[in-house]
């Protein structure tokens, strides 16, 4: 069973059922420029307030929508696998660029001067909450749903130790020719 995150700035509320249609998302939240004291708002208030817009959290909301396509049982199986890989690739880039930038701002003692309360520490804390749940949903979707469904169609992901000697040779040749070009 794929976990349903309870925290906001996470996916739009997803309702899971045993029916094949699976998921019915609520309307997406739109975020705007802040006026309230952000330092006193909860993650739920930040994500649901129409007075608040944060580029980093908005990006996470976008990635939740991508992940939703992977979780949605109505999406064809191979497309679901593609959406899982897109979600993962997006997170890799997000952490290297945006989270890295926030960490550099924190190290330099900088804060977002346009948005009171959006210090790097506040943003990093909110990001950690959201991403923790995102990765749990992503992992459960892949390992408990997509990979078993692919295995039913004869497509399996194997560990290197599970390969036969000819498969290992073929993999080595591919690696040397395509991945580690001399």
TORPAKOL-391217 format. One record per residue (C-alpha): residue in one letter; x, y, z. Coordinates in steps of 0.05 Angstrom, whole numbers, padded with zeros to 5 digits, always signed. Layout:
N
AXYZ/...
//
This chain:
182
X+00000+00000+00000/X+00028+00067-00020/X+00030+00114+00040/X-00013+00176+00039/X+00027+00235+00066/X-00007+00275+00120/X+00036+00337+00115/X+00020+00392+00065/X+00064+00422+00010/X+00063+00350-00008/X+00016+00322-00057/X-00053+00348-00066/X-00096+00304-00022/X-00098+00236-00055/X-00154+00187-00041/X-00136+00115-00050/X-00188+00062-00064/X-00188-00010-00084/X-00219+00007-00150/X-00174+00006-00211/X-00181+00080-00221/X-00143+00087-00156/X-00133+00160-00143/X-00175+00224-00146/X-00133+00286-00131/X-00162+00348-00100/X-00152+00413-00138/X-00079+00438-00137/X-00061+00493-00088/X-00037+00558-00118/X+00013+00598-00077/X+00023+00674-00078/X+00066+00730-00046/X+00068+00730+00031/X+00040+00784+00077/X+00033+00747+00143/X+00089+00732+00192/X+00119+00670+00159/X+00160+00652+00220/X+00097+00635+00259/X+00061+00595+00205/X+00059+00519+00203/X+00077+00480+00141/X+00003+00468+00130/X-00012+00543+00134/X+00047+00560+00088/X+00025+00511+00035/X-00049+00528+00037/X-00046+00603+00046/X-00062+00644-00016/X-00018+00699+00013/X+00047+00658+00009/X+00090+00640-00050/X+00158+00606-00043/X+00196+00585-00105/X+00226+00524-00070/X+00161+00497-00042/X+00124+00513-00107/X+00175+00470-00143/X+00162+00413-00095/X+00087+00419-00108/X+00103+00412-00182/X+00144+00349-00169/X+00086+00320-00128/X+00042+00329-00190/X+00094+00290-00231/X+00096+00236-00178/X+00020+00233-00179/X+00023+00209-00251/X+00067+00151-00228/X+00021+00133-00171/X-00043+00138-00212/X-00066+00068-00232/X-00099+00097-00294/X-00032+00116-00324/X-00002+00060-00367/X+00051+00019-00331/X+00112+00040-00371/X+00090+00113-00368/X+00086+00106-00292/X+00158+00081-00292/X+00178+00141-00333/X+00144+00188-00284/X+00180+00155-00226/X+00246+00167-00260/X+00228+00239-00278/X+00210+00251-00205/X+00276+00222-00182/X+00316+00261-00234/X+00280+00325-00215/X+00298+00314-00142/X+00371+00303-00160/X+00373+00369-00196/X+00332+00404-00142/X+00381+00384-00088/X+00443+00401-00128/X+00417+00469-00150/X+00364+00496-00104/X+00380+00462-00038/X+00454+00473-00052/X+00439+00546-00063/X+00401+00551+00003/X+00459+00517+00039/X+00508+00566+00008/X+00463+00624+00030/X+00460+00596+00101/X+00536+00589+00103/X+00544+00661+00079/X+00494+00686+00131/X+00445+00709+00077/X+00370+00709+00079/X+00318+00723+00026/X+00312+00798+00033/X+00246+00802-00006/X+00207+00753+00038/X+00211+00763+00113/X+00216+00697+00149/X+00241+00656+00090/X+00310+00645+00119/X+00350+00588+00089/X+00340+00548+00153/X+00264+00555+00149/X+00263+00535+00076/X+00310+00476+00087/X+00267+00451+00144/X+00203+00455+00102/X+00239+00422+00043/X+00262+00364+00088/X+00191+00352+00112/X+00163+00350+00042/X+00218+00310+00009/X+00218+00257+00064/X+00146+00241+00048/X+00156+00247-00027/X+00213+00196-00027/X+00171+00149+00016/X+00113+00152-00034/X+00161+00146-00093/X+00196+00085-00063/X+00132+00050-00044/X+00102+00063-00113/X+00163+00034-00147/X+00178-00025-00103/X+00107-00045-00082/X+00069-00029-00145/X+00107-00015-00209/X+00163-00067-00205/X+00116-00124-00185/X+00069-00105-00241/X+00127-00105-00291/X+00149-00173-00265/X+00080-00200-00282/X+00097-00181-00354/X+00166-00213-00351/X+00205-00149-00339/X+00249-00154-00277/X+00305-00112-00248/X+00361-00159-00226/X+00421-00152-00181/X+00487-00164-00214/X+00495-00229-00175/X+00430-00255-00206/X+00456-00249-00277/X+00482-00309-00316/X+00554-00310-00342/X+00532-00291-00413/X+00489-00234-00386/X+00548-00208-00345/X+00593-00209-00407/X+00540-00173-00448/X+00532-00121-00394/X+00607-00112-00388/X+00613-00102-00464/X+00556-00051-00463/X+00588-00014-00405/X+00656-00010-00438/X+00627+00011-00505/X+00572+00059-00484/X+00584+00082-00412/X+00659+00082-00401/X+00684+00100-00469/X+00759+00100-00475/
//
